[in-house]
């Protein structure tokens, strides 16, 4: 659909073919370092956000780094990554997968890749390709809209959202700015709990929300050409995932998500909804 195109500004809304069924949008990024080696996360977040639109309304909006974490923790899939090593080297991320699960009967599908400049990066390139299949694999499309939350206080639970969902909840991706290190145990998303129709459904600490092996997830994937001192191996450690794929919470339920925090750094939460 858009192969090896210059990515130094946001794209227009691009039509996504959906007949008979669009399973996903494949995304690849490439950029050259201008003055110093650059972390892969910096390259990923030049895509901020990737939008999937249905009838001109965004039903998914997610930045590049969050998409990489979603692929790992929901599907157990990692892109091919080449991290920059010096001035003038090229960093790349190939094979990000944005699930769509769309049919033409749903309406008109488009996508937009929004560009944000990354420090020390130049000559950005993006590829976007639709994955079409000849049969319907999912009975509803995926909605993945990012919620941004700054805790108003610490050491107590605060509402992230309290709403009735318009689809079946199949998972929650959580980004915590601050996570444990060898030197400190401060966590932005220290503890997370979900109420369904005002009843407590689950409550989990960060260390269990991020347990290795969830849906094939691995916090230390193999990387091509990595300078490990840059910290790529810590990339996924800022993410947790609660998996409801095998037992979704049905559409129409009132969901209240609360987080207890050690600091007031930003938390991002992406509810994954299958909308039928």
RANORUR-V378312 format. One record per residue. N is the residue number from 1. PHI is phi in whole degrees, -180 to 180 (NA if undefined). OMEGA is omega in radians with two decimals (* if undefined). D_CENTER is the distance of its C-alpha to the mean C-alpha in Angstrom with 1 decimal. Layout:
n->N phi->PHI omega->OMEGA d_center->D_CENTER
n->N phi->PHI omega->OMEGA d_center->D_CENTER
//
This chain:
n->1 phi->NA omega->3.07 d_center->21.7
n->2 phi->-146 omega->-3.00 d_center->21.1
n->3 phi->-104 omega->3.05 d_center->21.9
n->4 phi->53 omega->3.13 d_center->22.2
n->5 phi->-103 omega->3.09 d_center->22.3
n->6 phi->-56 omega->-3.12 d_center->22.7
n->7 phi->-126 omega->3.06 d_center->19.7
n->8 phi->-124 omega->3.06 d_center->21.3
n->9 phi->-156 omega->-3.13 d_center->20.8
n->10 phi->-63 omega->3.10 d_center->18.5
n->11 phi->-77 omega->2.92 d_center->19.4
n->12 phi->-74 omega->2.98 d_center->21.3
n->13 phi->-70 omega->-3.06 d_center->20.1
n->14 phi->-107 omega->-3.11 d_center->20.4
n->15 phi->-69 omega->3.04 d_center->21.7
n->16 phi->-104 omega->3.06 d_center->19.9
n->17 phi->-65 omega->-3.05 d_center->22.6
n->18 phi->-138 omega->-3.12 d_center->22.3
n->19 phi->-107 omega->0.10 d_center->25.7
n->20 phi->-88 omega->-3.01 d_center->25.9
n->21 phi->-161 omega->3.03 d_center->22.2
n->22 phi->-101 omega->-3.09 d_center->19.0
n->23 phi->-81 omega->-3.05 d_center->16.8
n->24 phi->-162 omega->3.01 d_center->13.9
n->25 phi->-116 omega->3.12 d_center->13.4
n->26 phi->-90 omega->-3.04 d_center->13.6
n->27 phi->-128 omega->3.02 d_center->12.6
n->28 phi->-133 omega->-3.12 d_center->14.5
n->29 phi->-131 omega->3.07 d_center->15.2
n->30 phi->-148 omega->3.10 d_center->18.4
n->31 phi->-159 omega->3.14 d_center->20.2
n->32 phi->-106 omega->3.10 d_center->23.4
n->33 phi->-76 omega->-3.08 d_center->24.0
n->34 phi->-90 omega->-3.05 d_center->26.6
n->35 phi->-133 omega->-3.11 d_center->28.2
n->36 phi->-165 omega->3.05 d_center->26.4
n->37 phi->-61 omega->-3.02 d_center->23.9
n->38 phi->-131 omega->3.09 d_center->20.3
n->39 phi->-67 omega->3.10 d_center->17.3
n->40 phi->-59 omega->3.14 d_center->14.6
n->41 phi->-59 omega->3.11 d_center->12.1
n->42 phi->-63 omega->3.09 d_center->14.4
n->43 phi->-64 omega->-3.13 d_center->14.3
n->44 phi->-57 omega->-3.04 d_center->10.6
n->45 phi->-86 omega->2.84 d_center->10.7
n->46 phi->-71 omega->3.02 d_center->13.6
n->47 phi->-95 omega->-2.99 d_center->11.1
n->48 phi->-157 omega->-0.10 d_center->10.5
n->49 phi->-101 omega->2.85 d_center->9.6
n->50 phi->-89 omega->-3.13 d_center->9.6
n->51 phi->-114 omega->2.93 d_center->11.4
n->52 phi->-111 omega->-3.07 d_center->12.8
n->53 phi->-118 omega->3.03 d_center->16.1
n->54 phi->-119 omega->-3.09 d_center->18.8
n->55 phi->53 omega->3.05 d_center->22.2
n->56 phi->72 omega->3.08 d_center->21.0
n->57 phi->-117 omega->-3.12 d_center->18.7
n->58 phi->-67 omega->3.04 d_center->14.9
n->59 phi->-109 omega->2.96 d_center->13.6
n->60 phi->-139 omega->3.11 d_center->9.9
n->61 phi->-149 omega->-2.97 d_center->8.7
n->62 phi->-152 omega->3.12 d_center->5.4
n->63 phi->-79 omega->-3.03 d_center->6.2
n->64 phi->-60 omega->-3.12 d_center->6.6
n->65 phi->-67 omega->3.10 d_center->6.1
n->66 phi->-68 omega->3.10 d_center->2.7
n->67 phi->-65 omega->3.09 d_center->2.9
n->68 phi->-61 omega->3.12 d_center->5.9
n->69 phi->-68 omega->3.10 d_center->5.4
n->70 phi->-60 omega->3.13 d_center->4.6
n->71 phi->-59 omega->-3.09 d_center->7.5
n->72 phi->-69 omega->-2.97 d_center->9.4
n->73 phi->-89 omega->3.07 d_center->9.6
n->74 phi->-90 omega->-3.02 d_center->10.0
n->75 phi->-111 omega->-3.04 d_center->11.9
n->76 phi->70 omega->-3.08 d_center->13.2
n->77 phi->-114 omega->3.10 d_center->12.6
n->78 phi->-120 omega->3.05 d_center->12.4
n->79 phi->-74 omega->2.95 d_center->13.0
n->80 phi->-79 omega->-3.05 d_center->16.4
n->81 phi->-127 omega->2.97 d_center->16.3
n->82 phi->-119 omega->-3.07 d_center->19.4
n->83 phi->-89 omega->-3.11 d_center->19.4
n->84 phi->-66 omega->-3.08 d_center->22.0
n->85 phi->-121 omega->-3.09 d_center->25.2
n->86 phi->-165 omega->3.07 d_center->27.5
n->87 phi->-61 omega->3.09 d_center->28.5
n->88 phi->86 omega->3.11 d_center->28.3
n->89 phi->-84 omega->-3.07 d_center->26.1
n->90 phi->-107 omega->3.04 d_center->23.3
n->91 phi->-97 omega->-3.12 d_center->19.7
n->92 phi->-148 omega->2.99 d_center->17.6
n->93 phi->-134 omega->-3.07 d_center->14.4
n->94 phi->-123 omega->3.03 d_center->15.3
n->95 phi->100 omega->2.94 d_center->13.8
n->96 phi->-67 omega->-3.10 d_center->10.1
n->97 phi->-125 omega->3.04 d_center->10.0
n->98 phi->-101 omega->3.14 d_center->8.7
n->99 phi->-63 omega->3.10 d_center->10.6
n->100 phi->-121 omega->3.12 d_center->13.2
n->101 phi->60 omega->-3.02 d_center->16.2
n->102 phi->-102 omega->3.06 d_center->18.4
n->103 phi->-124 omega->3.14 d_center->22.2
n->104 phi->-64 omega->3.14 d_center->24.7
n->105 phi->-66 omega->3.13 d_center->26.2
n->106 phi->-71 omega->-3.11 d_center->23.2
n->107 phi->139 omega->-3.08 d_center->24.1
n->108 phi->-94 omega->-3.09 d_center->23.1
n->109 phi->-106 omega->3.04 d_center->19.7
n->110 phi->-141 omega->3.05 d_center->18.5
n->111 phi->-138 omega->3.09 d_center->15.6
n->112 phi->-142 omega->3.07 d_center->15.5
n->113 phi->-101 omega->-3.12 d_center->13.9
n->114 phi->-90 omega->-3.04 d_center->14.5
n->115 phi->-102 omega->2.98 d_center->15.9
n->116 phi->-128 omega->-3.10 d_center->16.2
n->117 phi->-63 omega->3.10 d_center->18.7
n->118 phi->-109 omega->-3.12 d_center->18.1
n->119 phi->-59 omega->3.09 d_center->21.0
n->120 phi->69 omega->3.11 d_center->23.3
n->121 phi->-112 omega->3.09 d_center->21.5
n->122 phi->-147 omega->3.06 d_center->23.5
n->123 phi->55 omega->-3.14 d_center->23.9
n->124 phi->-68 omega->3.12 d_center->20.4
n->125 phi->-137 omega->3.11 d_center->20.0
n->126 phi->-131 omega->2.99 d_center->17.3
n->127 phi->-125 omega->3.11 d_center->17.7
n->128 phi->-130 omega->-3.11 d_center->16.4
n->129 phi->-137 omega->3.11 d_center->17.9
n->130 phi->-81 omega->3.03 d_center->18.0
n->131 phi->-104 omega->3.13 d_center->18.6
n->132 phi->-100 omega->3.06 d_center->21.5
n->133 phi->-130 omega->-3.00 d_center->23.3
n->134 phi->-93 omega->3.05 d_center->26.7
n->135 phi->-148 omega->-3.13 d_center->26.0
n->136 phi->-78 omega->-3.10 d_center->23.7
n->137 phi->-98 omega->3.11 d_center->21.4
n->138 phi->-129 omega->-3.06 d_center->19.7
n->139 phi->-87 omega->3.06 d_center->21.8
n->140 phi->-157 omega->3.14 d_center->19.2
n->141 phi->-84 omega->-3.12 d_center->16.4
n->142 phi->-93 omega->2.98 d_center->12.7
n->143 phi->-116 omega->-3.12 d_center->11.7
n->144 phi->-141 omega->-3.13 d_center->8.3
n->145 phi->-104 omega->-3.06 d_center->9.4
n->146 phi->-81 omega->3.01 d_center->8.4
n->147 phi->-103 omega->3.10 d_center->11.4
n->148 phi->-100 omega->-3.06 d_center->12.7
n->149 phi->-138 omega->3.01 d_center->15.4
n->150 phi->-110 omega->-3.10 d_center->18.2
n->151 phi->-58 omega->3.12 d_center->20.5
n->152 phi->-78 omega->-3.14 d_center->24.0
n->153 phi->-156 omega->3.12 d_center->25.6
n->154 phi->-115 omega->3.03 d_center->25.4
n->155 phi->65 omega->3.04 d_center->26.7
n->156 phi->-149 omega->-3.13 d_center->26.5
n->157 phi->-80 omega->3.08 d_center->24.0
n->158 phi->-126 omega->3.13 d_center->22.6
n->159 phi->-72 omega->2.97 d_center->21.1
n->160 phi->-89 omega->2.98 d_center->17.5
n->161 phi->-152 omega->3.11 d_center->18.1
n->162 phi->-147 omega->-2.96 d_center->21.1
n->163 phi->-156 omega->3.03 d_center->21.1
n->164 phi->-95 omega->-3.07 d_center->21.8
n->165 phi->-81 omega->-3.12 d_center->19.0
n->166 phi->-96 omega->3.10 d_center->19.8
n->167 phi->-156 omega->3.09 d_center->18.3
n->168 phi->-77 omega->3.13 d_center->18.2
n->169 phi->-79 omega->3.14 d_center->15.6
n->170 phi->-107 omega->3.10 d_center->14.3
n->171 phi->175 omega->3.08 d_center->11.8
n->172 phi->-132 omega->3.02 d_center->10.3
n->173 phi->-98 omega->-3.09 d_center->7.3
n->174 phi->-123 omega->3.03 d_center->9.0
n->175 phi->-108 omega->3.10 d_center->9.0
n->176 phi->-113 omega->-3.12 d_center->12.7
n->177 phi->-58 omega->-3.13 d_center->14.2
n->178 phi->-105 omega->3.12 d_center->17.3
n->179 phi->-133 omega->-3.09 d_center->17.5
n->180 phi->-61 omega->3.02 d_center->20.8
n->181 phi->-129 omega->3.07 d_center->22.7
n->182 phi->-67 omega->-3.07 d_center->26.1
n->183 phi->-96 omega->-3.05 d_center->27.6
n->184 phi->-152 omega->-3.11 d_center->26.0
n->185 phi->-118 omega->3.13 d_center->24.4
n->186 phi->-81 omega->-3.08 d_center->22.8
n->187 phi->-137 omega->3.11 d_center->19.5
n->188 phi->-64 omega->3.10 d_center->17.8
n->189 phi->-109 omega->-3.06 d_center->16.6
n->190 phi->-58 omega->-3.11 d_center->19.8
n->191 phi->-146 omega->-3.08 d_center->20.1
n->192 phi->-126 omega->3.06 d_center->18.2
n->193 phi->-142 omega->-3.09 d_center->20.1
n->194 phi->-126 omega->3.03 d_center->19.9
n->195 phi->-105 omega->3.07 d_center->22.9
n->196 phi->-117 omega->-3.06 d_center->23.6
n->197 phi->50 omega->3.07 d_center->26.5
n->198 phi->72 omega->3.05 d_center->27.5
n->199 phi->-105 omega->-3.11 d_center->27.8
n->200 phi->-67 omega->3.14 d_center->25.8
n->201 phi->-90 omega->3.08 d_center->23.6
n->202 phi->-162 omega->3.09 d_center->22.2
n->203 phi->-144 omega->-3.00 d_center->22.0
n->204 phi->-144 omega->3.04 d_center->20.5
n->205 phi->-81 omega->-3.07 d_center->20.6
n->206 phi->-56 omega->-3.06 d_center->17.7
n->207 phi->-62 omega->3.11 d_center->19.4
n->208 phi->-91 omega->3.06 d_center->19.3
n->209 phi->-66 omega->-3.09 d_center->15.8
n->210 phi->-106 omega->-3.10 d_center->14.8
n->211 phi->-58 omega->3.11 d_center->17.6
n->212 phi->-59 omega->3.06 d_center->17.4
n->213 phi->100 omega->3.10 d_center->17.7
n->214 phi->-64 omega->-3.14 d_center->15.6
n->215 phi->50 omega->3.11 d_center->14.9
n->216 phi->85 omega->-3.08 d_center->16.0
n->217 phi->-65 omega->3.13 d_center->13.7
n->218 phi->-144 omega->-3.06 d_center->15.5
n->219 phi->-72 omega->-3.11 d_center->14.9
n->220 phi->-129 omega->-3.11 d_center->17.2
n->221 phi->-74 omega->3.06 d_center->16.6
n->222 phi->-69 omega->-3.09 d_center->19.3
n->223 phi->-132 omega->3.13 d_center->18.9
n->224 phi->-85 omega->3.00 d_center->21.4
n->225 phi->67 omega->-3.07 d_center->23.5
n->226 phi->-82 omega->2.88 d_center->21.8
n->227 phi->-93 omega->-2.95 d_center->23.8
n->228 phi->-64 omega->3.12 d_center->22.9
n->229 phi->-66 omega->3.10 d_center->24.3
n->230 phi->-75 omega->3.02 d_center->21.4
n->231 phi->90 omega->3.14 d_center->19.3
n->232 phi->-60 omega->-3.08 d_center->16.7
n->233 phi->-64 omega->3.08 d_center->17.4
n->234 phi->-93 omega->-2.97 d_center->16.0
n->235 phi->-59 omega->-3.08 d_center->12.5
n->236 phi->-83 omega->-3.06 d_center->10.9
n->237 phi->-73 omega->3.08 d_center->13.5
n->238 phi->-89 omega->-3.06 d_center->11.7
n->239 phi->-121 omega->2.97 d_center->9.4
n->240 phi->-128 omega->-3.12 d_center->11.0
n->241 phi->-143 omega->3.02 d_center->10.6
n->242 phi->-106 omega->-2.96 d_center->13.4
n->243 phi->-98 omega->3.04 d_center->14.2
n->244 phi->-114 omega->-2.99 d_center->16.3
n->245 phi->-58 omega->-3.10 d_center->16.1
n->246 phi->-83 omega->-3.13 d_center->19.8
n->247 phi->-146 omega->-3.05 d_center->21.0
n->248 phi->-62 omega->3.00 d_center->19.1
n->249 phi->-85 omega->-2.96 d_center->20.2
n->250 phi->-65 omega->3.01 d_center->22.1
n->251 phi->-52 omega->3.08 d_center->21.7
n->252 phi->95 omega->3.09 d_center->24.0
n->253 phi->-77 omega->3.05 d_center->23.6
n->254 phi->-85 omega->-3.09 d_center->23.4
n->255 phi->-115 omega->3.04 d_center->20.5
n->256 phi->-124 omega->3.10 d_center->20.7
n->257 phi->-104 omega->3.11 d_center->18.2
n->258 phi->-126 omega->3.13 d_center->19.8
n->259 phi->-132 omega->2.97 d_center->19.0
n->260 phi->-103 omega->-2.95 d_center->21.7
n->261 phi->-125 omega->3.02 d_center->21.1
n->262 phi->-91 omega->3.10 d_center->23.2
n->263 phi->-142 omega->-3.09 d_center->22.5
n->264 phi->-110 omega->3.08 d_center->21.3
n->265 phi->-76 omega->-3.04 d_center->18.3
n->266 phi->-64 omega->3.01 d_center->15.2
n->267 phi->-119 omega->3.03 d_center->12.9
n->268 phi->-114 omega->3.11 d_center->9.6
n->269 phi->-127 omega->3.12 d_center->9.3
n->270 phi->-122 omega->3.01 d_center->7.4
n->271 phi->-71 omega->3.11 d_center->10.2
n->272 phi->-102 omega->-3.06 d_center->10.0
n->273 phi->-117 omega->2.95 d_center->13.4
n->274 phi->-98 omega->-3.05 d_center->15.7
n->275 phi->-103 omega->-3.10 d_center->18.1
n->276 phi->-102 omega->* d_center->21.5
//
